[in-house]
Amino acid sequence: MSTTLFIIAAAALLLSWGADRQRTAAAVRLAGRSLLGLVPAILGMVSLVGLVLALIPPHVLQKLFAAHGIGGFVLVSLVGSLVSMPGPVAFPLAGSLLRLGANPAALAAFITTLTMVGTVTAPLEVSYFGRRFTLLRQLLSFASAVLIGLLMGVFL
């Protein structure tokens, strides 16, 4: 799948280069600067995840993610809501937790809140979208995460 995406991206880049070399070069420079700007944040998040996994004993994580029922999903969803992570960091974390024996349904609720609900980033969101919108979006995202976890429990 990723090879196909790389081939499509390379073909699109070549087409763009053929159409307008200056704009394509400027776009590539901009993309490179953006990527370099993301590297410290991604390394920090990956380091934090590694540190958490190293410091918290596996049996504690297993107990947290073995939670069943609505109470368990609400608990792991609250934990996920406290931290905000992008998918490229959250999904490898989910894989690590799954290998430690986490309940897939609880893990689904956790990862959903981890990527959709961000109490840490809420002040920034309020400044752009307003308090009412942010609160409504956060509450709907949280409820959706619990529902997703419960549905995963039913289907798995």
SENUDREN-469931 format. One record per atom (N, C-alpha, C, CB): x, y, z. Coordinates in steps of 0.2 Angstrom, whole numbers, padded with zeros to 4 digits, always signed. Glycine has a CB too. Example, Ala and Ser with C-alpha at 12.3 -4.5 7.8 and 13.67 -1.06 7.14 Angstrom:
2
+0066-0028+0039;+0062-0022+0039;+0066-0016+0039;+0057-0022+0045;+0064-0011+0035;+0068-0005+0036;+0064+0000+0039;+0070-0003+0029;
***
This chain:
156
+0004-0006+0000;+0000+0000+0000;+0004+0006+0000;-0005+0000+0006;+0009+0007+0005;+0013+0013+0005;+0018+0013-0001;+0018+0012+0011;+0020+0008-0004;+0024+0008-0011;+0019+0011-0016;+0026+0001-0013;+0013+0010-0016;+0009+0012-0021;+0008+0020-0020;+0002+0009-0021;+0007+0022-0014;+0007+0029-0012;+0013+0033-0014;+0005+0030-0005;+0019+0030-0013;+0025+0033-0015;+0026+0034-0023;+0031+0029-0012;+0023+0029-0026;+0024+0029-0034;+0019+0034-0036;+0022+0022-0037;+0013+0035-0033;+0008+0040-0035;+0011+0047-0034;+0001+0039-0032;+0014+0048-0028;+0017+0054-0026;+0022+0056-0031;+0019+0054-0019;+0027+0051-0032;+0032+0053-0037;+0030+0055-0044;+0037+0047-0037;+0025+0051-0046;+0022+0053-0053;+0019+0060-0053;+0017+0048-0055;+0015+0061-0047;+0012+0068-0047;+0018+0074-0046;+0008+0069-0041;+0023+0072-0043;+0029+0077-0042;+0032+0078-0049;+0034+0074-0037;+0033+0073-0053;+0036+0073-0059;+0031+0077-0064;+0037+0066-0062;+0025+0076-0064;+0020+0080-0068;+0020+0087-0066;+0013+0077-0067;+0020+0088-0060;+0021+0095-0057;+0027+0099-0059;+0020+0096-0050;+0032+0095-0059;+0039+0098-0061;+0039+0099-0069;+0045+0092-0060;+0036+0095-0072;+0035+0096-0080;+0031+0103-0081;+0032+0090-0083;+0026+0104-0077;+0021+0109-0078;+0024+0116-0076;+0015+0108-0075;+0027+0116-0070;+0030+0122-0068;+0036+0121-0063;+0025+0127-0064;+0042+0121-0065;+0047+0119-0061;+0048+0124-0055;+0054+0119-0065;+0047+0130-0056;+0048+0135-0050;+0043+0134-0044;+0048+0142-0052;+0037+0133-0046;+0032+0132-0041;+0033+0125-0038;+0025+0132-0044;+0035+0120-0041;+0036+0114-0038;+0042+0114-0034;+0037+0108-0044;+0047+0117-0036;+0053+0118-0031;+0051+0121-0025;+0059+0121-0035;+0047+0127-0025;+0045+0131-0020;+0041+0126-0015;+0041+0137-0022;+0037+0122-0018;+0032+0118-0014;+0036+0112-0010;+0027+0114-0019;+0041+0110-0014;+0046+0105-0011;+0050+0108-0005;+0051+0102-0016;+0052+0114-0006;+0056+0117+0000;+0051+0118+0006;+0059+0124-0003;+0045+0121+0004;+0040+0122+0010;+0039+0115+0013;+0034+0125+0007;+0038+0110+0009;+0036+0103+0012;+0042+0101+0017;+0034+0098+0007;+0048+0102+0014;+0054+0100+0018;+0055+0104+0025;+0060+0101+0014;+0053+0110+0024;+0053+0114+0031;+0048+0112+0036;+0053+0122+0029;+0042+0111+0033;+0037+0108+0037;+0038+0102+0040;+0030+0107+0033;+0041+0097+0037;+0044+0091+0039;+0049+0092+0045;+0046+0086+0034;+0054+0096+0044;+0059+0097+0049;+0056+0100+0055;+0064+0102+0046;+0051+0104+0054;+0047+0107+0060;+0043+0102+0064;+0042+0113+0058;+0041+0097+0061;+0037+0092+0064;+0042+0087+0068;+0033+0088+0059;+0048+0086+0066;+0053+0081+0069;+0053+0082+0076;+0059+0081+0065;+0055+0088+0079;+0055+0088+0086;+0049+0086+0090;+0057+0095+0088;+0043+0088+0088;+0037+0086+0091;+0036+0078+0091;+0031+0090+0088;+0037+0075+0085;+0036+0068+0084;+0041+0064+0089;+0036+0066+0077;+0047+0066+0088;+0052+0063+0093;+0051+0064+0100;+0059+0066+0091;+0048+0070+0102;+0046+0071+0109;+0040+0066+0111;+0044+0078+0110;+0035+0065+0107;+0030+0061+0108;+0032+0054+0108;+0024+0062+0103;+0036+0052+0104;+0038+0045+0104;+0042+0043+0110;+0042+0043+0097;+0046+0048+0112;+0050+0047+0118;+0046+0047+0124;+0055+0053+0119;+0041+0051+0124;+0036+0051+0130;+0032+0044+0130;+0031+0057+0129;+0030+0042+0125;+0027+0035+0124;+0032+0030+0127;+0024+0034+0117;+0038+0030+0124;+0043+0025+0127;+0044+0025+0134;+0049+0026+0123;+0044+0031+0137;+0046+0033+0144;+0040+0030+0148;+0047+0040+0145;+0034+0031+0146;+0028+0029+0149;+0028+0021+0149;+0021+0032+0146;+0029+0018+0144;+0029+0011+0143;+0034+0008+0147;+0029+0009+0136;+0040+0012+0148;+0046+0009+0152;+0044+0010+0159;+0052+0012+0150;+0041+0015+0161;+0040+0017+0169;+0034+0014+0172;+0040+0024+0169;+0029+0013+0168;+0023+0010+0171;+0023+0002+0170;+0016+0013+0167;+0023-0002+0175;+0023-0009+0175;+0018-0012+0170;+0023-0012+0182;+0020-0017+0166;+0015-0020+0162;+0008-0022+0165;+0018-0026+0158;+0009-0025+0171;+0003-0027+0175;-0002-0021+0176;+0004-0031+0181;+0001-0015+0177;-0004-0009+0178;-0008-0007+0172;+0000-0003+0181;-0004-0008+0166;-0007-0006+0160;-0012-0012+0158;-0002-0006+0154;-0011-0018+0160;-0015-0023+0158;-0022-0022+0162;-0012-0030+0160;-0021-0020+0169;-0027-0019+0173;-0031-0014+0171;-0024-0018+0180;-0028-0008+0169;-0031-0002+0166;-0035-0004+0160;-0026+0003+0165;-0032-0008+0155;-0035-0009+0149;-0039-0016+0149;-0030-0009+0143;-0039-0019+0154;-0044-0025+0155;-0051-0023+0157;-0041-0030+0160;-0052-0017+0158;-0058-0014+0160;-0064-0016+0155;-0058-0006+0161;-0069-0018+0158;-0075-0020+0154;-0081-0016+0156;-0077-0028+0155;-0086-0016+0152;-0092-0012+0153;-0091-0005+0152;-0094-0013+0161;-0097-0001+0154;-0097+0006+0152;-0092+0010+0157;-0104+0009+0153;-0091+0008+0163;-0086+0011+0168;-0079+0010+0166;-0087+0008+0175;-0077+0004+0163;-0070+0003+0161;-0069+0008+0154;-0069-0004+0159;-0074+0008+0150;-0073+0012+0144;-0072+0020+0146;-0078+0011+0139;-0077+0022+0150;-0076+0029+0153;-0069+0030+0156;-0082+0030+0158;-0067+0026+0160;-0060+0026+0163;-0055+0027+0158;-0059+0021+0168;-0054+0022+0153;-0049+0023+0148;-0050+0029+0144;-0048+0016+0144;-0056+0031+0143;-0057+0036+0138;-0055+0043+0142;-0065+0037+0137;-0056+0043+0148;-0054+0049+0152;-0046+0050+0152;-0056+0049+0159;-0043+0044+0153;-0036+0044+0152;-0034+0046+0145;-0033+0037+0154;-0037+0044+0140;-0035+0046+0133;-0037+0053+0132;-0039+0042+0128;-0042+0056+0135;-0044+0063+0134;-0039+0068+0137;-0050+0064+0137;-0035+0065+0142;-0030+0070+0145;-0024+0071+0141;-0028+0067+0152;-0023+0067+0136;-0017+0068+0132;-0019+0068+0125;-0012+0062+0133;-0016+0072+0121;-0018+0072+0114;-0012+0070+0109;-0020+0079+0112;-0013+0065+0105;-0008+0062+0101;-0010+0062+0094;-0005+0056+0103;-0006+0063+0089;-0008+0062+0082;-0008+0054+0081;-0003+0065+0077;-0011+0052+0076;-0012+0045+0074;-0005+0041+0073;-0016+0044+0068;+0000+0045+0069;+0006+0041+0068;+0010+0039+0075;+0010+0045+0064;+0008+0042+0080;+0011+0041+0087;+0006+0036+0091;+0013+0047+0091;+0000+0038+0090;-0005+0034+0094;-0006+0027+0092;-0012+0037+0093;-0006+0025+0085;-0007+0019+0083;-0001+0014+0085;-0008+0019+0075;+0005+0016+0084;+0011+0011+0087;+0010+0010+0095;+0017+0014+0086;+0008+0015+0098;+0006+0014+0105;+0001+0009+0106;+0004+0021+0109;-0004+0009+0102;-0010+0005+0103;-0007-0003+0101;-0015+0006+0098;-0003-0003+0097;+0000-0010+0095;+0004-0012+0101;+0005-0009+0089;+0008-0008+0104;+0012-0010+0110;+0007-0012+0116;+0017-0004+0113;+0002-0008+0117;-0003-0010+0122;-0006-0016+0121;-0008-0004+0123;-0008-0018+0115;-0011-0024+0113;-0007-0030+0114;-0013-0024+0105;+0000-0029+0112;+0005-0034+0114;+0006-0036+0121;+0012-0033+0111;+0004-0030+0125;+0005-0031+0133;-0002-0034+0135;+0006-0024+0136;-0007-0036+0131;-0013-0039+0133;-0019-0035+0134;-0011-0043+0140;-0019-0028+0132;-0024-0024+0132;-0030-0027+0129;-0023-0017+0130;-0036-0025+0132;-0043-0027+0129;-0044-0023+0123;-0049-0026+0134;-0045-0026+0117;-0045-0022+0111;-0051-0017+0111;-0046-0027+0105;-0056-0019+0114;-0062-0014+0115;-0060-0008+0119;-0068-0017+0118;-0057-0009+0125;-0055-0003+0129;-0049+0001+0125;-0052-0006+0135;-0045-0003+0121;-0040+0001+0118;-0043+0005+0112;-0035-0005+0114;-0048+0003+0109;-0052+0007+0104;-0055+0013+0107;-0057+0003+0101;-0058+0013+0113;-0060+0019+0116;-0054+0023+0118;-0064+0017+0123;-0049+0021+0120;-0043+0025+0122;-0040+0028+0116;-0038+0020+0126;-0039+0025+0111;-0036+0028+0105;-0040+0033+0102;-0034+0022+0100;-0047+0031+0102;-0051+0036+0099;-0051+0043+0103;-0059+0033+0099;-0051+0043+0110;-0051+0049+0113;-0044+0052+0113;-0053+0048+0121;-0039+0048+0112;-0032+0050+0112;-0031+0055+0106;-0027+0044+0112;-0035+0053+0100;-0034+0056+0094;-0039+0061+0093;-0034+0052+0088;-0045+0061+0096;-0051+0065+0094;-0052+0070+0100;-0057+0061+0093;-0051+0068+0106;-0052+0073+0112;-0046+0076+0114;-0056+0069+0117;-0045+0082+0115;-0039+0085+0117;-0040+0090+0123;-0035+0088+0112;-0040+0088+0129;-0041+0093+0134;-0035+0098+0135;-0042+0090+0141;-0029+0095+0133;-0023+0099+0133;-0023+0105+0128;-0017+0095+0132;-0026+0103+0122;-0026+0108+0116;-0033+0112+0116;-0025+0104+0110;-0037+0110+0121;-0044+0114+0121;-0043+0122+0121;-0048+0112+0127;-0038+0124+0125;-0038+0132+0125;-0036+0135+0118;-0033+0134+0130;-0032+0131+0115;-0031+0134+0108;-0037+0133+0103;-0025+0130+0105;-0040+0128+0104;-0046+0127+0100;-0052+0132+0102;-0049+0119+0101;-0052+0134+0108;-0057+0139+0110;-0055+0145+0107;-0057+0139+0118;-0049+0147+0107;-0047+0153+0104;-0049+0154+0096;-0039+0154+0105;-0049+0148+0093;-0051+0148+0086;-0058+0147+0085;-0047+0143+0082;-0061+0143+0088;-0068+0141+0087;-0073+0143+0092;-0069+0134+0086;-0071+0145+0098;-0076+0147+0103;-0077+0142+0108;-0082+0150+0100;-0079+0144+0114;-0080+0139+0120;-0086+0134+0118;-0082+0143+0126;-0091+0137+0116;-0097+0132+0115;-0096+0127+0110;-0103+0137+0112;-0093+0129+0104;-0091+0124+0099;-0086+0119+0102;-0088+0127+0093;-0081+0121+0105;-0076+0117+0108;-0079+0112+0113;-0070+0121+0111;-0083+0114+0117;-0086+0110+0122;-0090+0105+0119;-0090+0114+0127;-0094+0107+0114;-0099+0102+0111;-0095+0097+0107;-0103+0106+0106;-0090+0099+0103;-0086+0094+0100;-0082+0089+0104;-0080+0098+0095;-0079+0092+0110;-0076+0087+0114;-0081+0082+0118;-0072+0092+0120;-0087+0085+0120;-0091+0080+0123;-0094+0075+0118;-0097+0084+0125;-0095+0077+0111;-0098+0072+0106;-0092+0067+0105;-0100+0076+0100;-0086+0070+0104;-0080+0065+0103;-0079+0060+0109;-0074+0069+0102;-0080+0062+0115;-0079+0058+0121;-0085+0053+0120;-0080+0062+0127;-0091+0055+0119;-0097+0050+0119;-0096+0045+0113;-0103+0054+0118;-0093+0047+0108;-0092+0043+0102;-0087+0038+0104;-0090+0047+0096;-0081+0040+0107;-0076+0035+0109;-0079+0030+0113;-0070+0039+0113;-0083+0031+0118;-0086+0026+0123;-0090+0022+0119;-0090+0030+0129;-0094+0024+0114;-0099+0020+0110;-0094+0016+0105;-0103+0025+0106;-0089+0018+0102;-0085+0014+0098;-0082+0009+0102;-0079+0019+0095;-0079+0010+0108;-0077+0005+0113;-0082-0001+0114;-0074+0008+0119;-0088+0002+0116;-0093-0003+0117;-0095-0008+0111;-0099+0000+0120;-0095-0004+0105;-0097-0008+0099;-0091-0013+0097;-0098-0003+0093;-0085-0011+0098;-0079-0015+0097;-0080-0021+0102;-0073-0012+0098;-0082-0020+0108;-0083-0026+0113;-0088-0031+0110;-0085-0023+0120;-0094-0028+0107;-0099-0032+0105;-0096-0036+0099;-0105-0028+0103;-0093-0033+0094;-0091-0036+0088;-0085-0041+0089;-0090-0031+0083;-0081-0039+0094;-0075-0043+0095;-0076-0048+0100;-0068-0039+0097;
***
